[in-house]
Amino acid sequence: MGNIDRFRRESELEMIRVMIVEDHPLFGQGLRRVLEGEEDLRVIAEVDDGAMAVERALELQPDVILMDINLPSKNGLQATREIKNSPSGGSIGVIILTAYHDDEQLFHALRAGAAAYYPKDVTPSELIPAIRAVAQNNYVIGDEVMNRPQVARWMLKQFEELAIFGESPDEMFVPLSPREMEILQYITRGASNKEIAHALGISRQTVKNHMSSILRKLAVNDRTQAAVLALRRGWVRLEDTAIGP
């Protein structure tokens, strides 16, 4: 474990190739300008959609991806998980950027395969060293740079501390499955179980089973609370899912 200060100077390694995944043009342009001011960083692609992010990442093989959470088609956590779980994406470093920052989201990001997690008001003096650290296969939590075993021990410690206070780490930090996230997207549009079943080609009972799992994992009482939580944290967007006829 080390401090991130040593990554504040330009990397002595090869050029770091960065892909930006951000659907707000103004913020994306700002990121590009910041990165272009560093001689060892080069932006190779800009993408504004979660599904396209997966496709372009596996095609271009960037060293680091700056990934927004709140994206069209699929959120940044889903895209990160797909990239990191693919045979050719395991070595790509992902830094999650979000407008909603808390420790629970940090765990979700790490479990999805991200190497660092920052709020969108991060300063260039914080983000640039993190990019360099992640490009060298490190993880960044706060000001600390860690390798994989150190991150695993850090997460285990957080789980143990939660257990002391009677909280359930398994329920609190287990991300929804891709199918559950898909159903949650329909829920935010007010779709009924019948409409969801028709749209996804599954039975209403299967939808009910997934709903029970979603409510349990998110620790909420009903589908409205689940939808509000998902929207507030940027997991889904209202325009992502159209309810079929």
C-alpha positions in Angstrom: 0.0 0.0 0.0 1.4 3.4 -0.9 0.4 7.1 -1.2 -0.8 8.5 -4.6 1.7 11.4 -4.4 4.3 9.5 -6.4 1.9 9.4 -9.4 1.5 13.2 -9.6 4.5 13.5 -11.9 4.2 12.3 -15.5 4.5 8.6 -16.1 7.9 7.3 -17.2 6.2 4.4 -18.9 4.6 4.4 -22.3 1.8 6.7 -23.3 -1.4 6.0 -21.4 -4.4 5.5 -23.7 -7.6 6.7 -22.1 -11.3 6.2 -23.2 -13.9 8.6 -21.9 -17.5 7.3 -21.3 -19.8 10.2 -20.6 -23.1 11.3 -22.0 -23.0 14.9 -21.0 -20.9 16.7 -23.7 -19.8 19.6 -21.5 -18.4 17.3 -18.8 -16.8 15.0 -21.4 -15.2 18.0 -23.2 -13.8 19.2 -19.8 -12.3 15.8 -19.1 -10.7 15.8 -22.6 -9.1 19.2 -22.1 -7.7 18.2 -18.7 -6.2 15.0 -20.1 -4.8 16.7 -23.2 -2.8 19.0 -20.9 -0.7 16.0 -19.8 2.0 14.7 -22.1 1.7 11.1 -21.0 -2.1 10.8 -21.5 -3.9 10.4 -24.8 -7.7 10.2 -25.3 -8.3 7.5 -27.9 -12.1 7.5 -27.8 -15.2 9.2 -26.4 -18.4 7.2 -26.0 -21.8 8.3 -24.6 -23.6 5.0 -24.2 -23.0 2.0 -21.9 -23.5 -0.7 -24.5 -21.2 1.1 -26.9 -18.6 1.5 -24.2 -18.3 -2.3 -23.8 -18.0 -2.7 -27.6 -15.4 0.0 -28.1 -13.4 -1.0 -25.0 -13.0 -4.5 -26.2 -12.1 -3.3 -29.7 -9.6 -0.5 -28.8 -8.2 -1.9 -25.5 -7.5 1.4 -23.7 -5.3 1.3 -20.7 -7.8 3.2 -18.6 -11.5 4.0 -19.0 -13.2 7.0 -17.3 -16.7 5.6 -16.8 -19.8 7.6 -15.8 -22.4 5.6 -13.9 -25.5 7.2 -15.3 -25.5 6.2 -18.9 -28.1 5.3 -21.6 -28.7 1.6 -22.5 -26.8 0.2 -19.5 -25.2 1.9 -16.5 -21.5 2.2 -15.9 -21.4 -0.6 -13.3 -23.0 -3.0 -15.8 -20.6 -1.9 -18.5 -17.6 -2.2 -16.2 -18.7 -5.7 -15.1 -19.0 -6.8 -18.8 -15.7 -5.4 -19.8 -13.8 -6.9 -16.8 -15.4 -10.3 -17.2 -14.7 -10.6 -20.9 -11.6 -12.6 -21.9 -9.9 -9.5 -23.5 -11.0 -6.9 -21.0 -9.5 -8.0 -17.8 -6.4 -5.8 -18.1 -8.3 -2.6 -18.7 -8.4 -0.3 -15.8 -11.8 1.4 -15.0 -12.3 4.6 -13.0 -15.9 5.2 -12.1 -17.1 8.8 -12.0 -20.5 9.6 -10.4 -22.5 12.5 -9.1 -23.6 10.4 -6.2 -20.8 9.4 -3.9 -20.9 7.1 -0.8 -19.2 4.1 0.6 -21.9 1.7 -0.6 -21.5 2.8 -4.2 -17.7 2.4 -3.8 -18.2 -1.2 -2.9 -20.5 -1.7 -5.9 -17.9 -0.2 -8.1 -15.1 -2.4 -6.7 -17.2 -5.5 -7.0 -18.0 -4.7 -10.6 -14.3 -4.6 -11.3 -13.5 -0.9 -11.1 -10.1 0.2 -9.9 -11.1 3.6 -8.5 -14.2 5.6 -7.8 -14.5 9.4 -7.7 -17.3 12.0 -7.5 -17.6 14.2 -10.6 -16.3 17.2 -8.7 -12.9 15.5 -8.4 -10.0 17.9 -9.2 -7.5 17.3 -11.9 -4.8 17.1 -9.2 -6.6 14.1 -7.8 -7.8 12.4 -11.1 -4.6 12.5 -13.1 -2.4 10.6 -10.5 -5.3 8.1 -10.2 -5.2 7.5 -13.9 -1.5 6.9 -13.8 -1.8 4.5 -10.8 -4.6 2.5 -12.4 -2.7 2.3 -15.7 0.0 0.4 -13.7 -2.6 -2.1 -12.5 -3.2 -0.5 -9.1 -6.4 0.3 -7.2 -7.0 3.8 -5.7 -9.1 4.2 -2.6 -8.9 7.7 -1.2 -5.3 8.7 -1.2 -4.0 5.1 -1.0 -2.7 3.1 -3.9 -3.3 -0.6 -3.4 -2.7 -3.9 -5.3 -5.3 -6.6 -5.6 -4.5 -8.5 -2.4 -4.5 -5.2 -0.4 -7.9 -4.2 -1.9 -9.3 -7.7 -1.0 -8.1 -7.3 2.6 -9.5 -3.7 2.8 -12.9 -4.9 1.6 -12.9 -7.8 4.1 -12.1 -5.4 6.9 -15.1 -3.2 5.9 -17.4 -6.3 5.9 -16.2 -7.3 9.3 -16.9 -3.8 10.6 -20.4 -3.9 9.2 -21.0 -7.2 11.0 -20.0 -5.7 14.3 -22.8 -3.2 13.9 -25.3 -5.9 12.9 -25.5 -5.0 9.2 -25.5 -7.6 6.5 -22.6 -7.0 4.0 -24.0 -9.7 1.7 -27.3 -8.0 1.3 -26.0 -4.4 1.4 -23.3 -4.7 -1.3 -24.4 -7.5 -3.7 -25.1 -5.8 -7.0 -28.2 -6.7 -8.9 -27.9 -9.3 -11.6 -28.2 -8.1 -15.3 -31.7 -9.5 -15.5 -32.7 -7.8 -12.2 -31.3 -4.5 -13.4 -33.2 -4.9 -16.6 -36.4 -5.4 -14.7 -35.6 -2.4 -12.5 -35.3 -0.2 -15.6 -38.9 -1.2 -16.5 -40.1 -0.5 -13.0 -38.8 3.1 -13.1 -41.1 3.6 -16.2 -44.1 2.3 -14.2 -44.4 -1.0 -16.1 -46.6 -3.7 -14.5 -45.5 -7.2 -14.0 -47.6 -8.2 -17.1 -45.9 -5.6 -19.3 -42.4 -6.5 -18.1 -43.1 -10.2 -18.7 -44.3 -9.5 -22.2 -41.4 -7.2 -23.0 -38.8 -9.7 -21.8 -40.5 -12.9 -22.9 -40.7 -14.4 -19.4 -43.6 -15.4 -17.2 -45.2 -13.1 -14.7 -44.2 -15.5 -11.9 -40.5 -15.1 -13.0 -40.9 -11.3 -12.8 -42.4 -11.6 -9.3 -39.5 -13.8 -8.2 -37.0 -11.2 -9.6 -38.9 -8.4 -7.8 -38.6 -10.2 -4.5 -34.9 -10.5 -5.0 -34.6 -6.8 -6.0 -36.4 -5.6 -2.9 -34.4 -7.8 -0.6 -31.0 -6.8 -2.1 -31.9 -3.1 -2.0 -33.5 -3.4 1.4 -36.6 -1.5 0.3 -40.3 -2.3 0.9 -41.9 -1.8 -2.5 -41.2 -1.2 -6.2 -41.6 2.5 -5.8 -38.8 2.7 -3.3 -36.7 0.5 -5.5 -37.3 2.8 -8.5 -36.5 6.0 -6.5 -33.3 4.5 -5.1 -32.1 3.3 -8.6 -32.8 6.7 -10.1 -31.2 8.7 -7.3 -28.0 6.6 -7.5 -27.9 6.8 -11.3 -28.2 3.1 -11.9 -31.1 3.6 -14.4 -32.4 6.4 -16.5 -36.1 7.1 -17.3 -35.4 7.3 -21.0 -33.5 4.0 -21.1 -36.5 1.7 -21.4 -39.6 2.0 -23.6 -42.6 0.0 -22.6 -43.7 -2.1 -25.5 -47.3 -2.4 -26.8 
